[in-house]
């Protein structure tokens, strides 16, 4: 048995084992995992420091999951946007292909709580249907492999999917969404990296919510993917009691960049049944973004988005009013220090654009109009 499979098999899945390790009530956990399964890998278990900490809350079942009856099972209406099994076509030029319902861990806040944990992978007939659909829809240039977690597929099945997708001439990009590198780093092997490298351009968006998740072993696994030429992005969910704090979020973003992972999205928590106790106010997310902008590298600032209920797609939000006023003469802007600046619009017939004119004292400026992207 491959090392990563053996380690995955050592994960905590039974309430009695969790009770023995963490001292929780086995009967209470049993009542939850009948509807919402549990799996905690050894890597994740080792990062839990104390009851109720940021890692604990993400993976240990909570009775609050069973007290949330109001929300929808499928708030993003993915099932309604699925023209063939396991494929979601919400945006014009890209699709989501769910290749498995299995995950290395089962996040207690998962948007797909209705699906994850069921056995099996994408069958060949289902893959054939998806490939046929993509061939017919030449507007699709980007496919995202998700689930579940596509990196839990055995190498030969993952390569079968990648190879089939690369027979479609108009398909440009392949992306994988995965939590495997952060929760089962042993899965990132030289063999896996060699497979992925054959089908470039392949991108990966990795899921991280707290800086404690980026252990040396996790960073090494991410480094292997980066060395294989895979551009890495990070998706983070804003979670009450986990990362709804500017200092924690700043540390997370800095650790991601050190692991060669670009912070990509910060998600407002979805309205998924069984997850409402994780939701924060929208203002919390806006304040976190405001605490990052200007106070750290722009590389460390993700897009804050709400995946709109009802299948509306991702909607970005920005804190404050950075653009105060705009007309034909120019734009009045405010920076992260709340200082105001005027940027003139190009005038018709002008031989050149006018330089930036500050409407308030600035920290510094370049007389020749050039600037560094800091």
C-alpha positions, 0 to 999 in steps of 0.5 A: 500500500502506498504510504499516503493511503496507509496514513489516510487509513489511520485517520479518525473516522469513528466517534469512539476513537475521537472520544479516546483521543480528545475526550469528547462525548462519543454518543454526541459525535455519533448523532452528528456523523450519521448525517455529516461524516467525519475524517481527521488525518494524523497531520491535522490531529497533530496540529490540534493544541487544545479543545476548541482551538482553530483546528479543532473547530474545523474538523471536530463535529459540533452539535450546533450542526444538527441545530441548523434547520433553516438553511438550504442543502444546496444554497449555490444551486449547483444541482440546478446548473448541472447539465450532465452528472457531476458537471456544473456550468455556472459561468460562461467560459468555465465549468466545475467537474466534481470527480469524487465525494471523498476528502482527506478531512471533512470540514464542518463548514463544507458547502457540499455537506450534502454530498461529501463522504459518499464512496466512489469516484467519477465513473468512466461513463460519467467522464465520457458524458462530461467530455462530450459536453465540453467538446460541444461547448466551445466557449469553455476554456477552463475546467476546475476539478473538484469534489470532494478532493481530486487529489484523493484519486489514485494516480491512474484515475487522475491521469485518465481525467487529465488526458481526456481533458487535454483531447479537447482543443479549445480547453486551455486551463485545468485547475484543481481545488484541493485540501490534500497538501495541507492535510495529507502532505504525503500524497504529494509524491514525485509520481503525482508531480510528474503526472501533473507536469505532463498536462500543463498549464495546470493550476491548483487552488489550495484550501488553508484557513489558519497559519498553524496548518502550514507545518514544515511538512505541508510547506515541503509538499507545496514546494514539490508542486511549485517545483513541478511548475504548478502555480499555487493559489489559496482559498480561505473561508472566513470562519467565526472563532477560527480566523475572524481576526486581522492578526491571524489572517495576516499571519496566514497570508504571510505563511502562504506566500512563504510557501509560494502560494498566492492568496486568492480568495477569502470567502464569506461563509456560505448559507449551507445547512449545518454550518450557520454557527461559523458565519461572521458578519460581512463587516468582519471580512471587510475590516480584515481586508482593510487591515491588510491593504497598505499594511502588507504586500499587495501579494498578501491581500486576497479578493474578499467575495460572497458566493451569492445564494441562488447561483449568482456567482462570486461577488467581490467586496471592497472596504470603504470608499476608496473612490470618493468621486469621479467626473470628466476632470478626474477621480478623488481617491482615498488611500489606506491611511484615509488621505485624499488624492486627485487623479486627473482624467486624460484630456482630449487633445492633450499631448500627454497625461498630467502627473498625479496631483495630491489633494493631501500630503502623501507619504512619497511620490515619484516626480517622473510618474513612475512607481514600484508595485509594492 
